[in-house]
């Protein structure tokens, strides 16, 4: 009841200021002031002020607001932790497809990664016994250009 009285008084004061402004021949400003003054009166007549006042002073409503805030904090922290865990896992194991192909699990790879993984696993290691094969491509290119 108090909130409705305050809003009605604010609307009456605003309309009074709009009347004084119109008397000074500032009609555009007076119309704008009257529009602002009618907003609280409209809220009172629709019942929005009563609902808002009942909600603002209700302990149950504030507990609900607190629970919504806690829920938001939990969602944001778990998403942040999940992103960090995924980033850390990607830094530790940069090419999981190569490890899976070497382990004999090539059937579980994605179709686009199969050819790349099989090429990597069929080549010998860079310092191993077949290291000369890696340089044969380079030698062929150099001979082609006459170097």
N, C-alpha and C positions, 0 to 999 in steps of 0.2 A: 504494500500500500504506500509505503514511503517513497519507493522508487518511482511509482506512477505520479506521485505528487511533484517530485523534483523534476521529472521530465516535462510535465505539464507547465510548471513554472518557467522552465528554461524555454519552452516553446512560446509562452506568452511574452517573455522578455525579448526574445528574438524577433517576434512580430512587432513589438514596440520599437525596437531599434530599426527595423525595416521601415516602419511608418515615418520615423524621424528622418531617415535617409531619403525617402521619397519626397518628403516635405522640402528637402534641400535640392530637389530636382536632379537627384542621381538615381534615376529609375532602374537602370541596369543593375547597379549595386544593391538597390532595395529589393529587387526581384530575387537576386542571388541569396541575400540574407534571409528573405522569407522562405526560400526553398530549404535552406539549412535549418531554419527554425521549425519547419513542419515535420522534419524527420523524427524527432523524439515523440511528437504528438502521434504520428502514425504508428510508431512502435508501441506506444501505450495502448492505442485503440486495437491493435492486432493481438495484443497479449504477449508479445515477444519480451517486453520488459519484465513482466511477472515471471515468465519462464526463466529468463536470464538471472533475475534476482534470486529465484528459488534454487537455481543451479549453483550460483556463485557462493551462496552461504550454506550449501549442503556438504557436510563432511563426507558423505558417501560419494558425491560427485568428485570431490578432491582426491579421494582414495582411487577412484577410477582413472583420473588424470595421472596420478602417480604411477599406477600400474601400466598405463599406456606408455609413459616415459621410460619405465624400466624395460618394457618389451622392446622399445626402439633401441635402447642402449645395448641390450642383449643381441638383437639382430645385427647391429652395426659392428659390434666387437667380434662376433663369430664370423662375419663375412671378412673382416680384416685379418683375423687369424687364419682363415681358410686361404686367403690370397697369399699370405706370407708362407704358409706351408707348401702351397703349390709352387711358388717362386723358388723356395729353398730346394724342393725336390728337383726342379728343372735345372738348377745350378749344379747339383750333385751328380746327376745322370743326364748329360746333354743329349745323348743319342740312345734311347732305350731300344730302338728298332735294330741297331747293330748288335746289341747284346742278345736280343731274342733270336736273331738269325744264327748267331754263333752257337747258341744253345740248342739248336735243332728245332726251334719252335717257329719256323718260317710260315707255317700255315695260319698262325694267329695274327700275322701282320696285316696292315691295311693294304689294299690292292696297289696303290700308288707307291708304296714303300718297298714292295717285294723285290723289284728289279734292283733298286739301289742297295738293299741289304744283301742280296745274293752276290752282287758284284763286289761288295766289300769283303764278304766272307770267302770268296773264291780266290782273291788275290793273296799272294804271300806277304808276309810282314816286310817292312821296309829294310830292315837290317838282316833279313834271313838269307837262306841259301839261294833263293831265286831273285835276288835283288837286281840282277842285270836285266831282267825282263822289263822292269819299270823304266829303264833308260833307253830301251830299244825304240820306243815311240819318239822320244826326244831326238835320238840319233837319226831317225828317219826324216824328221822335220828339218833338221840341220842339213842333211845331205840333199834334201829337196831344194833348199835355198842356196846350195853351193857353199856352205860354211864348213 
